[in-house]
Amino acid sequence: MQTPTEFKLPIPASPENFDFFWNLDCDWFEPPNYRRGGWSGVIQYQLPVAGEASDVFIKRQENHITRNLRHCIRGIPTFQREYNNIQRLRQHQIPTLEPIFFAAHRTKAILITKSLTGYQSLEDLSPEHLSLRERHSLIIEIAKLLRQLHSHHFQHNCLYPKHIFIRQQPDHWEAKLIDLEKLRKRLFKKQAMVRDFSTLSRHLANAWSTADRMRFFKAYLGETKLSEKSKRTWRQLTKKMLQKRR
């Protein structure tokens, strides 16, 4: 049984707990995805956490391995990489998922996170249902989240609208990042910015206008008027996005 030991989780990674979660017989929230000789799937469940019932997502996988410099031969379960990345963001107070349980046993791995109750993905939001003020506030909040991510040289590396979860409060928005399996560190912040911006902008092309993207860019940089350096970066991002869309 393997689990990183530098973080304490609400549910211990014991063999008994692993077997219980692995053998749970529930309907799939996301049907199993089969690829490269392995599979992974998600169920939704309710667990007592810290003395109260909590909705959680239980992700189970078998024979899904990823390799990196530290684990270049045997590799590690992709869920372990995702769990490690969740904890890295939480160390820096970057809003993301709350892990409840993680363990890996031979070729199997289980990752349990708290459900983002009250949140919805940016992909599922209908912009036409927002007032102009709400729309601008949302754009600024997402820009702040990405600025925080990139300030630590993290690149999400798969930044689709469905991977940004948002919740509207009376006077502001809250936003969190999910699906961190491909998160990576970059030497320069600009590398992370260019990659994540181009991906997000491309997939929001039908929801965000050019003015929306410019507002987002200015909020990210903290500039009310773009400097010459920022203008060059804007042109670079726009060119990259257009190339990808073609």
LINTA-V143884 format. One line per field, one symbol per residue. ss: DSSP state (~ for helix, > for strand, _ for the rest). psi: psi as a letter, one per 20 degrees, with the letter a starting at -180 (. if undefined). A space follows every 10 residues. Layout:
BEGIN
ss=???
psi=???
END
This chain:
BEGIN
ss=_>________ ____~~~~~~ ~~_____>>> >>>>>__>>> >>>>>>>>>_ _>>>>>>>>> >>__>>____ _____>>~~~ ~~~~~~~~~~ ~____>__>> >>>>>__>>> >>>>_____> >~~~__~~~_ _~~~~~~~~~ ~~~~~~~~~~ ~__>>_____ ~~~>>>>>__ __>>>>>___ ___>>___~~ ~~~~~~~~~~ ~~~______~ ~~~~~~~~~~ ~______~~~ ~~~~~~~~~~ ~~~~~_
psi=pqpqiiqpqh pqlqhggghg hhjpnrqpgo qqopqljaqq rpqqrpqopk jqppprpopq qpkoqqqahh mifhrqqhhh gggghghggh hjkppaqoqh ppqpodjqqp ppqqqmpiqq qhhipohiiq rhggghhggh ghghghgggh hjkppgjlmq hijopqpprh jrqqqqprmj hjqrqqgphh ggggghghgg hhijhihprh hghggggghg ikphpprhgh hggghggggg ghghh.
END
